[in-house]
Amino acid sequence: MEFNQRENITVFISNLKKVNQLKRFGSLFYVSKEQKYAILYTDQANAVGTVRKIKSLNFVKSAYISPRSKLKTVYRDDDMLEG
């Protein structure tokens, strides 16, 4: 069984009633009602095109791909001594 790489997309929205429309672009993971944003997971290969489509929706204020996948997560002791 092979798993696809996924990207985290953060979407800031103006209308919470239409948040269910985001489900057609990927897996809706989290919705904050107070801060009006949603976290969506989609395939890494289609992430840029998906963000472009999401930004074109009239209830979306902004959307971006999370930089978490590009952050360094494995550290060694040698790295701590150099900096």
N, C-alpha and C positions, 0 to 999 in steps of 0.2 A: 504494500500500500504506500503510495507516494503522496506527500503533502505539498500543496502549493505554498510559496512564500507569500505572506500577507503584509499589507501596509495599514497603518493606523491613520485615518483621516479625521481631523477635527473640523467640525462644521458649526459656525455661529449662525443662529437662526433668529428671525424676528417673530415668527408665528408658530407656537407649539402645536397647533391643531394639524399642521401639515407635515409634521415630523415623520409620520409613517410613510410618506413618499420616498424617504431616503432608503427604505428597505429594498427597493429594486436595484440599488447600486452596490449593495453588499450586506454584511451582517451588522445590524444596528446593535452596538454593545452597551452604550450608556447614554442617557439623556438627563441633563441637568435642567430642571424646571426653573430654578431661581436665576441661574446665570445664562440660560437660554443657549446651550450648546449641546452638541451630540458627538459621540465617538462612533466611528464606523470603520469596519475592517473590510478590505477588498483585496483582490489579487495584486501582487506587486507588479506584474507585467502590464496591467491595465490602470494603474493608480493615477498616472498623470492625466489620461483621458477622462477618467472618472471625476477627478477634481474639476476639470474644465466643464464637464456637464453639470456638476453640482452647483458650481458658481453661476451658471446661467439660470437657475431656478429663481423665481421672483421673491421667495421668502428667505433666501440665504443671504446673509450679510457678508460672510467670508468663509473660505475653506482652504485648508492647507494640509500637506502631508507631514506627519510628525517626524522630527529629526532623530527620534530614538534609535532607529535601526542603524544610523550612521555613527552613533556615539560609541566610544571605547568602553567596553564593559569588563575586560580582563586586564588586571593590573599585576605587575610584578614588583618585588621589593626594589629592584634596580631602578625602576622608574621613579620611585619616591626619593632616592638619593640624588638623582641628577637634577631635579627641579628644586 
